[in-house]
């Protein structure tokens, strides 16, 4: 990235220097050349006036005096009925700049100079412009180096933080870089680290509780089974120990249910009051191109501004699963409708396809059940995610298929929950 920043900055600076430097060089060349011509013309006019004044006073023209007044000039003075006066050395014809003028009294003046002097002056100014352009490029490269370090070093630091977070070291870095966009990314990573640390802590607590609470009923069940094996030839003892084993198994089932309920309550604690419109519009934006390629449409209908207690990521995944199923197995336009019903916030996803086959309706949410060669896991996981947030996912109409999400409203307290589905 640093190399790309440097190269792009250098290219932009070079283009700017060319766009400004080349016209400036042409203008400077033209100005110096015009100034030399104007100076030569003024000298010719001045010389003519001097010759006319000398004639009025009837004084001879002094070539040495003209040589001192007009150094590095080749002067020719033509006077009617008088010898020609020539002062200086004539420049080469290919480098000669000449201006001439005359008066009504018969005086003709021609003054010339060597263009090489003007060209040296032009080259000096052009070298100055090139030096300034080089200095501008050097400053641009220096600024690009500083800016690239200011951008790339924070990005490298964020990459290390993300890598550390992915490896399980859930510790907020609290690093800030003075760049709003990068600071926003750092804040998100810090929040993710904090949440991941909480999740890992809950998982460890769950594992500890599970190992502790399952050990006793498993030990009792093992002992009962050992007694059954040891008393295989005594039916009365086998029956008695079998009944005790069943009681231990039921106790084990109750412990597992309690642990799952505790885990589900922890999951509910992560749910927050969110605006459904934001999540649904995001899903429509993501899926609309795929539906458009299939020459189908995607609509959002119903009440706006509804809020529900749900995890944003879980709701996005559930809606995405329903839209993917409609795209793969449904037909016609897909409509997402939101509304309220019996102390629940409802999201319906409906299409105009042939719906769910009759032999799959009762098992559509079962694991590994699919009607078109899929994995059979999408709806199962979607229902589990919905239930983990305290809601439920139902097939309310098989043909055409209409799936409905029943979510907890945002103003509901922890004591009032929607029907809990499978975990």
Secondary structure, 3 states (H helix, E strand, C coil): CHHHHHHHHHHHHHHHHHHHHHHHHHHHHHHHHHHHHHHHHHHHHHHHHHHHHHHHCCCCCCHHHHHHHCCCCEEEEEECCCCCEEECCCCCHHHEEEEEEECCCCEEEEEEEEHHHHHHHHHHHHHHHHHHHHHHHHHHHHHHHHHHHHHHHHHHHHHHHHHHHHCCCCCCCCCCCCCHHHHHHHHHHHHHHHHHHHHHHHHHHHHHHHHHHHHHHHHHHHHHHHHHHHCCCCHHHHHHHHHHHHHHHHHHHHHHHHHHHHHHHHHHHHCEEEEHHHHHHHHHHHHHHHHHHCCCCEEEEECCCCEEEECHHHHHHHHHHHHHHHHHHCCCCEEEEEEEECCEEEEEEECCCCCCCHHHHHHCCCCCCCCCCCCCCHHHHHHHHHHHCCCEEEEEECCCCEEEEEEEECCCCCCCCCCCCCC
